[in-house]
Amino acid sequence: MKILPIVGAVLLLTGAAAAQDGGKAPGATPMAKTTISLGTATPGGGFPVYGNAFAEIMNAADPTFSIEPRNTKGSYENIPLLESDQLDIALVAGEPSYEAFMGIGRAPTRLKILTAMYSSPGMFVVRADSPYKTIRDLVGQPVAFGAKGSGLPILSRYMLDGIGLKQDEDFKSIYLDRAGDGPAMVQDGRAAALWGAGVGWPGFAAMAQAPGGARFIAPDASEIARVRARHTFLKPLTVPANSYPNQPMAIDSVGSWSFVLVRESLPDDVAYRLARTLHGAEAALCKKLPQACETTAANTVAAAPNAALIHPGVMKYFREAGVVK
């Protein structure tokens, strides 16, 4: 079922074509807004925070856009919603993107990349007074691995597999209905640890700011090497020092890049406009949300598993802007 009515879809297509001339056809009144539905994830996680900031900055940068965020169950719901044209664009974590592009457990998707969002180094967080110091210390303990349908449990599954552990056998795995429920479960003892990823992730921030503070647990150097040898698509990534309160040292881990994906049928001219607007708004988005400082055209080209996976309309803009040759 389409999100936009037929009239809205016609406005999207015809309005987008006119938008290349500054939003007006010659001698015409300003065109109708191009409405873009944006799928995020469950409240309390990083995707809704990013999606809301993305929409606010993009709508301000190009008033002919009306990008409308909507909560979903996360990456694994966003992919089929895009494939069935029920969303125009959506946020998808690196592991679900990789599996969809490569056809792992499914037919290869025909969705395309609009932009890389940010890198997601994965790690656990525990209470500061917790006795757990390493990943193996958590074996046998209840661990909240993230929201059902999100990409976070898939990242942890790959990481743990790389060091010889099975998520649902070696841990008492908890999968959340809402991403925001995790910190409270660790604070009150229902979970020993919470898994998450990246800089500015709300679950980590909530834990770090809670009374008593928090401590992070990531794979050590030998574990990182083992993970990368087994799952080469995972990259060595670092959470910079002081990304969270009382985190004086940088934390090395592994992870991947999350993407804004678009439906295959998104017209080239709409994708072109989105890419052009986003490129011009990179500084404003970075100022709005620290983790969005990684949302750049250059990072999109570098992070895409294959340049052919970037939407043709986006690539057209990248060539014109000199981002790619």
C-alpha positions, 0 to 999 in steps of 0.5 A, a space after each residue: 500500500 502506497 503511503 502517498 495518495 495518487 495525487 501526492 505521488 504525481 506531485 512528487 514526480 512532477 514537482 521533483 522535475 521542476 525543482 532542479 530550477 530552484 523550485 519553480 517552473 518558468 513563469 509558474 508559482 512555487 511548486 508543491 512540496 515533495 513529500 518523502 517518507 523516512 523510516 527510522 526505528 523504535 523510540 529510544 534508539 539512535 535511528 529516531 534521533 538521527 532521522 529527526 535531525 536529518 529531516 529537520 536539517 534537510 527540510 530547512 535546507 530545501 523548503 520544497 522537501 517535506 521529509 516525514 520521519 516515522 517510527 518502525 521496528 527498525 532495519 529489518 522492517 525498513 528493508 521490506 517496506 522500501 521494497 514494497 514502496 511503502 517508504 521512500 527512504 529509510 535508515 538501515 544498519 550495516 549488517 542488514 544492508 550487507 545481507 540484503 545487498 549480498 543476498 544472504 538468506 534472501 534474494 539480493 535487494 535492488 534498493 540503493 544507497 542515498 548516503 552513509 550515515 555513520 560508523 557503528 563500533 559495537 560494544 557492551 555497557 555495564 554499570 560502573 560497579 559491575 564485576 564484569 570486565 571482558 566479553 567472556 565474563 558476560 557468558 551465561 549472563 542476561 544481556 540486552 542485545 537491542 530491539 527486535 528487528 533492529 540491526 544491533 543484534 545482528 552486529 553482535 551476532 557476527 562479532 561474537 561468532 568471530 570470537 567463538 561465542 553463540 549469542 543465543 546459547 552462551 548468553 541469556 539473550 534479551 531482545 527489546 520491544 523498545 530500544 529505550 528500555 535497555 538502560 533501565 534493565 541494566 540499572 535495576 539488575 534485570 540485565 548484566 549488560 546492554 549491547 549498542 554501537 557508535 557515538 551518541 547512541 542514546 542507550 550508552 548516554 543514558 547509562 553513562 549519565 545514570 547515578 553511579 556511572 557506567 563502564 564499556 566492554 569491547 573486544 580486545 586486540 586479539 579478538 578484533 583480529 579474530 573477528 576480522 579474519 572471519 567476517 571481513 566486511 566488519 571494519 576496525 572502528 574507534 569510539 573517540 575518548 570522551 564520547 561519553 561521560 567518564 570515558 577518558 580513553 578511546 575504545 577500539 572495536 569492530 563495526 560497520 556503516 549504517 546507510 540511508 537506503 531508498 526504494 528502487 523506484 525513487 526517481 533519479 531527479 528526486 535522488 539527485 536533489 536529495 544528494 545535492 541538498 544533503 551535500 550542502 547541509 553537511 555542516 548544519 547536520 554535523 552541528 545538529 547531531 555529532 554522530 552525523 558529522 560522518 554523513 558526508 558524500 566522501 564517506 558515502 563513496 568510501 563506505 558503499 560496498 560497491 559504487 553500483 549500489 549508490 542510487 544513479 541520481 546520487 552518483 550523477 550529483 557526485 560526478 557533477 560535484 567532483 566527489 567521484 570522477 
